[in-house]
Amino acid sequence: MRRSIFLTALAMAAASSAIAQDGFKFGLKTGLNVTTFNGNDNTWLEREEGFVRESTFKPGAHVGVSMNLGFGRHGNSSLTADVLFSMKGSGYKYNDYYFVNETDTVAKQIDVKESVTRLCVDVPILYRYRTNFGLYGEAGIYISIAVGTSLSNDDPRATDLYMEIEEAQYKPLDLGFTAGAGWISDGGLGLGVRGFTGFLDHYETWDDPLDQFDLGDVGQTWNFGFQLSGMYYFGWGGRSRR
């Protein structure tokens, strides 16, 4: 008898949690980005000068709002959309050889670090399925618009003009695929992780095809990275209005 009562109470609690997800919920989200520029531009060799360039991951942050629209019999299925201000970008490491003076017969090797930081407005739209125990999986698409780009480079030959031109080569629009998983409590507090990859080449081609700094001459680059987010949805634990 006690076992039957316990199982009935557990089933009622699970059903109540599922029903609470139904309808529109609004929340806040913040967390960490780890991003890079992936593709066949990231590691390449310029045969004439032995120039090697490779990308590295760059940390950043994101903050914004999240909306969840539950539907279905118990509201376990939902469409979720975020509007996030995100810091993205990539680090680069490369070595190069150049003559310090015109009379030099031996080229000098230098190891250079470059960092690209982009401030973006991201709008991911995903289908999410949450179990009655809070675990969820999700997948969808995103659109990202860069509103600012800054570049740092410790190459002694990198002039201010080069920096300005290089920053202007990054395209503002990105589209891509994103998927993730996480957990949301019955009270609306959650933790999630997402991975994403862009579809669009985000770098313009320079006019000079022999310019060693021109990423566009080699192939395509696209955004790639991960997000770790904490979130809170208001009114998640209450019954939705029908």
FENQUIFEN-V238360 format. One record per backbone hydrogen bond with DSSP energy under -1.0 kcal/mol. CO is the residue of the C=O (numbers start at 0). NH is the residue of the N-H. If there is no record, write none. Layout:
BEGIN
CO,NH / CO,NH
END
This chain:
BEGIN
0,4 / 1,5 / 2,6 / 3,7 / 4,8 / 5,9 / 6,10 / 7,11 / 8,12 / 9,13 / 10,14 / 11,15 / 12,16 / 13,17 / 14,18 / 15,19 / 17,20 / 18,21 / 22,69 / 24,67 / 25,233 / 26,65 / 27,231 / 28,63 / 29,229 / 30,61 / 31,227 / 32,59 / 33,225 / 34,57 / 35,223 / 37,221 / 38,41 / 43,52 / 45,49 / 45,50 / 50,45 / 51,94 / 52,43 / 53,92 / 55,90 / 57,34 / 59,32 / 60,86 / 61,30 / 62,84 / 63,28 / 64,82 / 65,26 / 66,80 / 67,24 / 68,78 / 69,22 / 75,129 / 76,70 / 77,127 / 78,68 / 79,125 / 80,66 / 82,64 / 83,121 / 84,62 / 85,119 / 87,117 / 89,115 / 90,55 / 91,113 / 92,53 / 93,111 / 94,51 / 95,109 / 97,107 / 100,103 / 107,97 / 109,95 / 111,93 / 112,153 / 113,91 / 114,151 / 115,89 / 116,149 / 117,87 / 118,146 / 118,147 / 119,85 / 120,144 / 121,83 / 122,142 / 123,81 / 124,140 / 125,79 / 126,138 / 127,77 / 128,136 / 130,133 / 133,183 / 134,130 / 135,181 / 136,128 / 137,179 / 138,126 / 139,177 / 140,124 / 141,175 / 142,122 / 143,173 / 144,120 / 147,118 / 149,116 / 151,114 / 154,157 / 156,158 / 158,162 / 159,163 / 160,164 / 161,165 / 162,166 / 163,167 / 165,168 / 168,203 / 171,145 / 173,143 / 174,198 / 175,141 / 176,196 / 177,139 / 178,194 / 179,137 / 180,192 / 181,135 / 182,190 / 184,187 / 187,232 / 188,184 / 189,230 / 190,182 / 191,228 / 192,180 / 193,226 / 194,178 / 195,224 / 196,176 / 201,170 / 207,210 / 210,213 / 214,217 / 214,218 / 220,201 / 221,37 / 222,197 / 223,35 / 224,195 / 225,33 / 226,193 / 227,31 / 228,191 / 229,29 / 230,189 / 231,27 / 232,235
END
